[in-house]
Structures are given as structure tokens and as C-alpha cells.
Amino acid sequence: MKLALKWIIILVTSLIFLYAFSASYRSQNIDQLDYAIAVSVDSLPDSDNLEVSFEFTDSGTYSVNSSSEGSEPIINTVVAPSIASAINIINSYVGKQLNLSHCKVIVFSQEFAKKGILSEVSYLMNSTQIRPTTNIIIANNNAKEYLENSISSLEQVLTKYYEIFPSSSEYTGYTSNILLGEFYESLINKDSGSVTMQGKISNISNQNNETSNNTSTNNTTEDLIIPDESIVEGDRGTENIGLCVFKDDKYVGDLSALETLCYSLLEDEVDNFLVSIDNPFSENQKIDISVDSLSSSSIDVDTSGENPIINIKINLRAKTLTGQDKLDYSDTKTLRQLNSSLKDYLSSQITNYLYKTSREYKSDINQFYRVARRKFTTITDFENYNWEQKYENAEFNVEINSDIISSLLIQNT
């Protein structure tokens, strides 16, 4: 009996070791997976089908020095009724199982986003592969073309570019790091508006600038913080400046660079930024102001009246970057006047931005409803208040408290 038990233990142990150290030939083997780094979704004219593109990098080119060696991306496109169907087709086409665990960005075209994207975003959220930290981008034209033009010689590894470019929001405020998880949450909330990053194809932007003389669009130089600044020219054909606004799950419009900065200020997302204000002492001149010390904005919502009144206070500290002839930046009166000009400029821009989102887009993208909800005793009371419609007629009071100091080490005497 003891001998039989001994042989059984040896047999079971042997089977365990054989299973643990044997090669795996299942579909999840890394050699049988294809890792997509980006996905784009376009609508097709006069069709219910989608054009779904998957961007890959050639893993065969990687070596020990893969961090400094790049490879041309590979883009495969499938026409299918949904993203799920497209994945099924691409699996058959490439002969490997598609894996989206390393996907950095999901790009939708504006035309597709206008029709509503909740079903596709819901599928992505329910996928066990897609990470909720994946970025969502709305391309101003064709989403596939956005992927094709995102290549630059400055980044040897495209995946690194997709990973780091949203961080520019922290020091410019011209975009915002919008993630799939938070976008989905705001998309399904009837009281909240939603935003995504805007992706522009530069060559199309330049063509629009040449043909649109009287139409104000997000591609014109007027939308930039610095007046008369030209569109960037370079070897990359795309840029990420501005945001796209959603009402419910439909794309309704854009925010310019300056309006995006206003959004970022209210969201406490920007650490420092630059503005050029009119010189209060001389016409047709600008003074560059660097804002690098920000405290959290204070927001209060008064719901006692027919329409909500939203009061906003922003405290900041700034310094001058450029000097002007005959201006003494050590003089208290000069700095006081610059302070006043900066406060007027920012409060005006933020107020215009808020009325645009409420009156034109009817979308509470800064989620003021969260503050308003605290004023009600029960959830039912807040629901009866009907914030979604009330926000369209909201009034805004913006107060800027600024303190400008001179950054010039040498003063004229």
C-alpha cells in the first residue's frame, strides 16, 4: 500500500513538472500575437459600415538597442460594421491574434463622432485588453490619415511619442490628457459634457487657412495665444492643439488653444503657461507673461434662483518675460497696471469660454454639476432641479487674483 502511494505521488509530481515546463502552443503565445499601438475609426459615405485601421510596429526590427532604433509603422485597414467585427477579420488576415493591451490611442474622425460614438466606446471599455488610460482623439478629417501623418524623425519609436505627447498639457494648456475611462464616465452622464483631444492634420489645416479668409476656425492663427503666430511646419503632418466637445455622445464643436487653456485652468490641469497681453502703456505692443504658480480654483454654485449662478475664483502668480523700452518693472505702479491688464484679459477669455460651452454647446464639460449637487439634500431633489437644462442659462462670475513680479535681473537706471 505504501509502495503504491509512493508511485502515485511520483506520477502526479512528474505530470505537474511536465505541464509547467512544456512549451505552450496556445493562441496566447507571444509569437502568435500582434500588438496594435493605435486604432482609427472612420465612417464610410452612404454606408453603415466602418473603416477601422490598426497600426503596428515591425517587432522584427527590434534589438537590444530597440529604444534607439525605429521602424516604419504598418497600418492595416478593415471595412466592417463594428470594431469587434473588424478585429475578428484582422485576426484572419494577419494569421495572428490581435492584442490591444499596448494600444496608446484610439482615433475617431469628426464625421463618425457627429453620429454618436457611445456604442464603440462602450465596447472598448468592456474589452479586457484596452486600458482605461488609453487616449481618445478626434481627428479633424480622416482618422486613418492622422495615423499615417503622426510619424516624425524626432521620435525613433512611435509608441513613445503616443505615450508622452499628452503631457504637453501640463506646461502649455493647449490640450488636455483625456483618457478613455474618464471620457466614458462623462459620456454616459446626462448632467456632464465630455471632451477629447483634437488631432489636426497640418497640411489640411494650412489649406483651410489659405481658403478661409472670413471664417473663424480652430485652424486659424487667431486661435493661438500669441497673435500672428504661424501654423507649425515640420516633418510631422499632425498636431494636437485644442479639444473637441461632446453633448451626450455626439461631437458638437471645438475649443481653440486659448479656450482649451481656460478649460485646463478650471480643471487645475496646467502647471504653467504663457500669455501675451496688450501693453497697457503702448499701443500695438505685447508683453509676455509667464504664469508658473497656480493654486486650485475655487468654484461655488448658487442654485437658489431660477438659473444657477457659478462663481469662480482663480489665484495665480506670474512674472514678466520681455522688457519694453521706458518701462520700469521695479516700479510698483507699473506692476500694478500689468496686474490689472492680466486680470482683465484672463477673466474676459474665461467668461467668453464659459458662455460658449453653456449657450452654444450646451455642455457642462467642466462638470460644475458636481458642485451644484452638494446644495441638495437628496439625489431626487437634484434630479428635479434638471441641471442639464438649467446649465444652458447659467450665469458666470469670474474673479482673477494675480500677482506679477519682474523677472528682469538688471533694471535700467
DAGI-V778798 format. One record per backbone hydrogen bond with DSSP energy under -1.0 kcal/mol. NH is the residue of the N-H (numbers start at 1). CO is the residue of the C=O. If there is no record, write none. Layout:
nh=NH co=CO
nh=NH co=CO
//
This chain:
nh=5 co=1
nh=6 co=2
nh=7 co=3
nh=8 co=4
nh=9 co=5
nh=10 co=6
nh=11 co=7
nh=12 co=8
nh=13 co=9
nh=14 co=10
nh=15 co=11
nh=16 co=12
nh=17 co=13
nh=18 co=14
nh=19 co=15
nh=20 co=16
nh=21 co=17
nh=29 co=26
nh=32 co=29
nh=33 co=30
nh=34 co=97
nh=36 co=99
nh=37 co=55
nh=38 co=55
nh=39 co=105
nh=40 co=53
nh=41 co=107
nh=42 co=51
nh=44 co=49
nh=47 co=44
nh=50 co=80
nh=51 co=42
nh=52 co=78
nh=53 co=40
nh=54 co=76
nh=55 co=38
nh=56 co=74
nh=59 co=57
nh=61 co=58
nh=62 co=59
nh=66 co=63
nh=68 co=65
nh=74 co=56
nh=76 co=54
nh=78 co=52
nh=80 co=50
nh=86 co=82
nh=87 co=83
nh=88 co=84
nh=89 co=85
nh=90 co=86
nh=91 co=87
nh=92 co=88
nh=93 co=89
nh=94 co=90
nh=95 co=91
nh=97 co=32
nh=99 co=34
nh=103 co=100
nh=104 co=37
nh=106 co=135
nh=107 co=39
nh=108 co=137
nh=109 co=41
nh=110 co=139
nh=113 co=109
nh=114 co=110
nh=115 co=112
nh=117 co=249
nh=121 co=117
nh=122 co=118
nh=123 co=119
nh=124 co=120
nh=125 co=121
nh=126 co=122
nh=134 co=131
nh=135 co=104
nh=136 co=178
nh=137 co=106
nh=138 co=197
nh=139 co=108
nh=140 co=199
nh=146 co=142
nh=147 co=143
nh=148 co=144
nh=149 co=145
nh=150 co=147
nh=161 co=157
nh=162 co=158
nh=163 co=159
nh=164 co=160
nh=165 co=161
nh=167 co=164
nh=168 co=165
nh=169 co=166
nh=170 co=167
nh=172 co=168
nh=178 co=176
nh=180 co=134
nh=181 co=132
nh=183 co=179
nh=184 co=180
nh=185 co=181
nh=186 co=182
nh=187 co=183
nh=188 co=184
nh=192 co=189
nh=193 co=364
nh=194 co=246
nh=196 co=244
nh=197 co=136
nh=198 co=242
nh=199 co=138
nh=200 co=239
nh=202 co=237
nh=205 co=201
nh=206 co=202
nh=207 co=203
nh=208 co=204
nh=209 co=205
nh=210 co=206
nh=211 co=207
nh=212 co=208
nh=220 co=217
nh=223 co=220
nh=224 co=221
nh=229 co=226
nh=237 co=149
nh=239 co=200
nh=242 co=174
nh=243 co=255
nh=244 co=196
nh=245 co=253
nh=246 co=194
nh=247 co=250
nh=250 co=247
nh=251 co=113
nh=252 co=245
nh=253 co=245
nh=255 co=243
nh=258 co=223
nh=260 co=256
nh=261 co=257
nh=262 co=258
nh=263 co=259
nh=264 co=260
nh=265 co=261
nh=266 co=262
nh=267 co=263
nh=269 co=264
nh=271 co=170
nh=272 co=170
nh=273 co=291
nh=275 co=289
nh=277 co=287
nh=279 co=285
nh=282 co=279
nh=287 co=277
nh=289 co=275
nh=290 co=319
nh=291 co=273
nh=292 co=317
nh=293 co=317
nh=295 co=315
nh=298 co=313
nh=300 co=311
nh=302 co=309
nh=309 co=302
nh=310 co=395
nh=311 co=300
nh=312 co=397
nh=313 co=298
nh=314 co=399
nh=316 co=401
nh=317 co=293
nh=318 co=403
nh=319 co=290
nh=320 co=405
nh=321 co=288
nh=327 co=324
nh=331 co=328
nh=335 co=331
nh=336 co=332
nh=337 co=333
nh=338 co=334
nh=339 co=335
nh=340 co=336
nh=341 co=337
nh=342 co=338
nh=343 co=339
nh=344 co=340
nh=345 co=341
nh=346 co=342
nh=347 co=343
nh=348 co=344
nh=349 co=345
nh=350 co=346
nh=351 co=347
nh=352 co=348
nh=353 co=349
nh=354 co=350
nh=355 co=351
nh=356 co=352
nh=357 co=353
nh=358 co=354
nh=359 co=355
nh=360 co=356
nh=361 co=356
nh=363 co=357
nh=365 co=363
nh=367 co=364
nh=370 co=367
nh=372 co=368
nh=373 co=369
nh=375 co=372
nh=376 co=373
nh=382 co=378
nh=383 co=379
nh=384 co=380
nh=385 co=381
nh=390 co=386
nh=391 co=387
nh=393 co=390
nh=394 co=391
nh=395 co=308
nh=397 co=310
nh=399 co=312
nh=401 co=314
nh=405 co=318
//
